[in-house]
Amino acid sequence: MASSSSRNIPNLPLKEIPGDYGLPFFGAIKDRYDFFYNQGRDDFFKIRMAKHKSTVFRTNMPPGPFIASNPKVVVVLDAESFPILFDNSRVEKRNIFDGTYMPSTSFTGGYRICSFLDPSEPKHTSLKNFFLSLLSARHKNVIPLFQTHFSDLFVKTEAQLAKDDKSDFNSLNDQTSFNFIFELFFGQNPSNTALGSKGATLVTLWLLPQLTPQITLGLPKLLNFLEDFLLHTFPIPALFVKPAYNKVYKAFYESATKALEEAEGTFGISKEEACHNLIFMVCFNAYGGMKLLFPILLKWVCLAGEDLHRKLRDEIRATVKDAGGKVTLAALEKMTLTKSVVYEALRIDPAVPFQYAKVKEDLVINSHDAAFQIKKGEVIFGYQTIATRDPKIFERPEEFVGDRFVGDGEKLLKYVWWSNGPETENPRAENKICAGKDLVVLMSRVMLVEFFLRYDTFTADIGTFLLGPKVTFKTLIKASS
């Protein structure tokens, strides 16, 4: 029997995993209602953690019947047990990207996309290497292209503020992020393709049916039953969004000629399969992530207040001035506080907080206090938002501490797992770390740099929308120097 642990903790007692799954069918429904309506996402785990006096326990994860045939999971919620999810020698990631259910391959042209493949599958190696090659070739274009697109976003934001005394960042970010990521990969604005100005809308329409089993609309309690029946009980057929997806596919196929030729000629992937995978990477992974990433970043920077704003603008402006007024990779590397703020946002509020894996063989995992045996075939689930706030690892874990990762604090980056692996490791064909990991960190840094080159401080209303925060600017104080 194998043992897995991020640190070697000897002589921990072997305990039975606490918790249960309740009655067949009804237990999963009860847990689903607790998750979405009775307790809410965070409290769903915190209540069970307190009840069982354990960061490892059994429960059902939504959506359950009739979307997921087996909702049973072993939950891990501490920094000691969580890394088992990344040990590909002992767990597999086959068809488990979205959790205990997998959307129909009809959403992706009949192909199992790279995100749903285990690293042991040969196709995973080909596709991951293809993605890494594309990202590497476009790395030098990220900063200037980001500046162009998001400068336009800030102009529109200021215009909205002047007109309405408020500005909806999320809406502007959706359109800007899609335009940016499309042009980054394909060298042209999507408005110049068959997508026109509707690219972000069409992609969102395609994304939603795949994600509805994970979301709640926040409707009045009287409508909970209706919402649960419509969103969480039966899968929404891909047929409903096929016309939208076909338009997206056509635009991608016509715009990605060079990339598709590289996929076929260098990596042995058919152009059709490569195109469906490109759509998923660009639209689901990249654009879908940016829809959440930037509102999360601005939310926490906003809540941190003017003192952090002052420190950020001082560091950013001084460093850019020393670089001759240019934002360069070398200049970004010198901005230690800016880097730390990005990592802290990724720690405290990861855009994709759920990780799943299926056990390949009987194994033993350690929490801080005990050891637990998990059987072959069981599904392990990690809720990162709690695991990355482990009080035995982080001081003031529930607080946003902007300089947490400055200096010696960088040693804690191995406990930051937003990318489906430690921040200290790199994406490779043999792991499931996000291929765009470095791109995400770079974009987040440039977002802060561009923001605080323009503005001294800001205020915003922070709300919630579907899977992430909603940011509505109230004031933007332009740079005084």
Secondary structure, 3 states (H helix, E strand, C coil): CEEECCCCCCCCCEECCCECCCCCCHHHHHHHHHHHHHCCHHHHHHHHHHHHCCCEEEEECCCCCCCCCCCEEEEECCCCCHHHHHCCCCEECCCCCCCCCCCCHHHHCCCCCHHHCCCCCHHHHHHHHHHHHHHHHHHHHHHHHHHHHHHHHHHHHHHHHHHHCCEEHHHHHHHHHHHHHHHHHHCCCHHHCCCCCCHHHHHHHHHHHHHHHHCCCCCCHHHHHHHHHHHHCCCCCHHHHHHHHHHHHHHHHHHCHHHHHHHHHHHCCCHHHHHHHHHHHHHHHHHHHHHHHHHHHHHHHHHHCHHHHHHHHHHHHHHHHHCCCCCCHHHHHHCHHHHHHHHHHHHHCCCCCEEEEEECCCEEEECCCCEEEECCCCEEEEEHHHHCCCCCCCCCCCCCCCCCCCHHHHHHHHHCCECCECCCCCCCCCCCCCCCHHHHHHHHHHHHHHHHHHEEEEEEEEEEECCEEEEEEEEEEECCC
